[in-house]
Structure formats: C-alpha cells, structure tokens
Amino acid sequence: MAKGNRSADGKLAARLRLTPGRNVSLDDIDAGDVHGWDKDAAQKELDKNIARMFDLQYVMHAQGKHSVLVLLQAMDAGGKDGCIRSTMRGLNPQGVRVTSFKAPNTVELSHDFLWRVHRVAPAAGEIGIFNRSHYEDVLIARVRKLVPKSVWTQRYQQINDFERMLTENNTVILKIFLHISKDEQKQRLEDRLKDPTKHWKARPEDFTERVYWNDYMEAYEDVFQRTGIDAAPWFVVPANRKWFRNLAVSEIIVDALKSLKLRLPRSSFDLSSAVIE
C-alpha cells in the first residue's frame, strides 16, 4: 500500500475536492502528482474499487431513490475515454449510460443550451457518465467566441441553478477535471500520429486548440470558482499518470456512493406466502 494512504476512506477524494467559491490556479496543481501512490498499489486498489462500485450500484439500482452523474472534463487527449473504459468496466451496463457531447446539432441549437443535457440526465437508480458536458458552453464557447460575453457569463448561474435542481431531486453530481500538463498533451498527440490504431482519434482542432491553452486554463479556473457549489463541487485529478487518474476517479465515485448509506429495499409482499410449484 502506498505511504499514508488507506483505500476508499474518502481521504484521497477529499484532497482532490476543490473548496466551492475559492479561487484556483491550475499552475499550482501538479498534473503529475500521485499523492504518495505507486503504480502496483494503485492497480490493486482500483480493482477493489471496481468491485465496490458493482456492489454499491446494485443496491442503488434496487433502492431506486438516488442517481449519480459523473461528469468528466479535460483538455484534448486528457484521457476521458480511457478513464471511462478503465474505471467503469465492472459496472452493470443495464444501469449505466455514457453520453459524449459534441458540437450541438440543429435540433439542439433550437433549444436552450441545457436542454440536451437534461434529457439524458440519469434516472433514479442509474449512473450517468458525461464525456464532456454543458461546461463546454462556458469553455470553448468563451475561448473561441462562439457566443457574446453577455451570453456565456449568464450561463454560470444557469448551470448552478440546474445542478441544484438535480441534486435536490437526489442526483449526486461528481464534476471531475482530468488535469494534464501541456507537455503531456503534446506527447499524447504525438503518440496518436505515430500509432496507426489511433489515427482515427486525430482531429485538426486537437492540434490547433493548443494555441489557446492559456485561455482554456483561465476559463477552467473561472468555471471552478463560479460553478463549484456545496451540492456539486469540483474535483481536480492530476492525470499525467493514467494509473493514478483511474484510481482517483474510482475513489471519488466509491466515496460518493458510500455516503448515500444505501440499503436494499424490503420485499413488497410476504415472502412466506410465496408458493413455487
């Protein structure tokens, strides 16, 4: 076991949780920090957490009272797909839905920006996973000036109101930023160019968006400060090391599920009266 760490006790999740309303500088958060863990210990702990998530998901689904929304944000090549693949592999697919948000289509653009998000929010008993999210509307929309400042600045409060409504209706929201360094992103993009099996992932904008790195960091810092609320705080996960990223995300999810104090419901009828012929 890594020095000073105990699994699934909430301590790692607590260290990665941002204090709502406080200013954050991503320059002060080391994207390569592994918080004392080593790779072998982290993999063993991840395997345990995957088993814990399966058990907790089963009870949550049976109880049918709560839902969990795991929201992943990152820069290009930040590891969202790999994180989902590695940490969610043990969940029952009948109770999980992954939604990837791309540029809105014409139907989505004819509605308010949260419409397409609300319609895929997890139902009671479900886990929803967002690969990108409504936060793109205060990130890329801001950096690339897709809408006027007067529009995107209003969206912070609209997002806060929307998320409070979800949490007040028993949805646990886990907002996770996978934090990689600019150098690490460069290495990962270069790896995509070298590996023919990853060529399909490459998009022109992955490379051109690097020009706006500092603008995105500033936009993310504003997002953390203005949309981190007590009911739905942000977590910043150092993600240069994929194995630590996976451990950290699994710990955040397990800690949240455990906090719900889930219980299997009682049978809806007297089981002693059941007759099997």
N, C-alpha and C positions, 0 to 999 in steps of 0.2 A: 504494500500500500504506500502511496505517496506520503511524504513527510507532512504530518499535522492534519491530514485530511481524512474524514470519515465519510463513507458513501451515503448518499440520499438523506443526509441530515439537514439539508437546506442551507448549509454554510456556503457552499460554492455559489449557489443561486443567489444568496443574499449579497455576496461580494460583487456579483455581476449586475445587480439591480441598481438602476440609477434612482437617485432621490428626486421625486417629482418636483418640477419647478426650479431646480438648481441648474445653473449654467454648466455646460460640459464642453471641454476641449478634447477632441479626439487625438490631438497631438500628445496629450498627457496619458493616453491609454495605449500601452504597448501591445500591438497586434500579435506579437509573438509570445506573450506571457502565458505560461501554462500553470500558474498558481501552485507550483510545487509538485505537479504530477509528472510521472514518466509514462511512456507510451504503453508498456506492457500492463501496468496497473490500470491505466485508463481504459484499455480494451476490455479487461476483465470486469471493470465496473460498468462499462457500457452494456455488456452482455447481461449483467444483473439488472440494470435499469430497464432494459428491453423486456425482460421477464416481468418486472414490477409493473411496467406500463400495460402489458397484456392483462394482468390480473385486475388492475385498477380500472382499465377500460371496460372489462366485463361487468364489474359491479356498477359502474356509472351507467352503462347501457341498460342494465336490468332495472336500476332505480328510475331512470328516465326523467330525472329532475334537472340535472346540470348538463351543460355543453362546454367544450373547450375549443378556443380558437388560437392556433399557433400561427403567428404572423412573422414571416421571415423577410427581412430586407437586407440588401448588401449591394456593394458596387458590382459591376460586371466581373465575372469569374470569382465572385466572393464565396461560392460554394453552396448555394441554396439547394440545388438539385442533389448534390452529393450528401448534404446533411439530411434531406428528406429520405433518401434511399437508405442511408446508414442507420438513422435513429428510429425510423418508423417501421422498419421491416418486420417487427414482431407483432404489430397491431392487427386486429381482425379487420380486414378490408371492408366488411359489411358496415362497419361503424365509423369509417374514415373517408373523408373526401378531400382531395387535393385540388386546389384551383390555382392556375397560373394566370396572372393578369398581364396582358399585353396591351398594345395601343388600343383604345376603345374603338369599336366599330360604329357604323352609322346609327344603329338602333340605340346603343349605349350613349352615344353623344346626344341623342334626342331627349335624354333624361338628365336628372341631376347626377353629379359625379359619384354619389354614394349608392345610387340605385343598383348598379351591377354588383356591388359588394354585399348589400343587404340581402339580395335574393339568393346568395349562396352561403350565407352565414349558417353555421351548424345548428341543426335542430337539437332538442333535448335528447341526451344520451349519445350524441355524436361528437367526434373530434374533427374539426375543420383545419386544414393547413393551407395557408395562403403563401404562394410563391410570388413575391411582390404583393402590392396591396393598394388600398386607397391613398397610401402615403406617396405614391408616385405623383399624385395631383398637387403635392406641395414640394416635390423634389424636382423631377425632370420638367414639370410644368413651369416651375420657377426658374430653374437654371437655363432652360432653353427658350424661356419667354413665350411659352405656348399660350398663356393667358396673361392678362394685365396683372400688375401687382395688387390692384384693388380687389381682384378676384381671389388670387391664391392666399392673400392674408386673411380673408374671411373664413377660409376653409379650416384653419386650425380650430376655431371654436366649434364649427360644424362637426368636425371629426370628434372633438371631445364630447359633444352632446350625443352623437351617435354611439360612441363607445360606452358612455354612461348608461344609455338606454339598454344596450346589450347586457352589460354587467348587472343592471337592476332586474333583468329577466334571466338571471342565473347562467350567463355565459362568462366563463373565465377567459380573459384575453391575455395572451402572452406575446408581447411585442419584442422581437429579438433582432438585433442588428449584428450581422456577422462582419466583424471588423478585420479587414486585411490591410496591409500596407500597400503603398503604391508600387514599391519594388516587387512585392509578392504578386500583385496583379500582373505586372509586366512579365514575370516568369511564367505565370499560368497561361497568359495569352500566347506567349512564345511556344509553350508546350502544345497548345492547340494547333499551331501552324506546323509543328514537326510531326504530330501524330495523325495519320490519315483517318483513324477511327474517331477523331474529334473534330475533323474539318466541318462536319455538319453544324457544329455549335458556333462556328465563327460567323460573325456579322460585321459589316463595315462599321456600324456605330460602336461596337465594342472597342475599337481602336481610336476612333475619332473622339469618343467621350472622355478619353484620358486628358484631353486638353482642359476639360472643365473640372478636374479633380478637386482643386481647392474650393471651387464654387459649390461642389456637391458636399464637401466636408462642412462648409459653413451652413448649407441648407439642412444637413442632418443635425448639426448642433442646435439649430433653431427648432427643429422638429422635436428633439429630446426635451428641450426646455419648455416648449409651448404645448406639447401634447402628452407629456408624462403626467398622468393623473394617478391618485392613490388607487383608484379602482382598476387601472390599466397602466402600470408603469412600464418603462423600457428596460431591457437588458442589453448590455453591450458585451458580446462574446469575442474575445481575441481568437481570430480564425486563421492565422497563418499556418498553424499546425492543425491539420484536418482531424487528427485523432483527439486533440483536446476540444476542438469545436463540437464534435459529436458527443463527447462526454458531457460537456457543459450544457448543451441543449437538452440532452436526456435528463440531466439533473433538474433543470428548470421545470420540465414537464412533470417529472415524478413528484417533485416538491409541491407543485400546484395541485396535482390530483390527490395527494395525501392530505392536503389542507382542507379538502372538501368533506373529510370524515364520512366517506361513502359507506353505505350499508345495503346489503341485499334486502329487497322488499319481502314481506311475508306473502305466503300464498293467498290468492284471492278466494280460496274456498277451503273447506275442511278436508285435508288430505286423507284423514282416516275413513272418510266416506267413499273414497275412490275405489272402484272395482275394476280390475283388469281381467277380462275373460279370455 
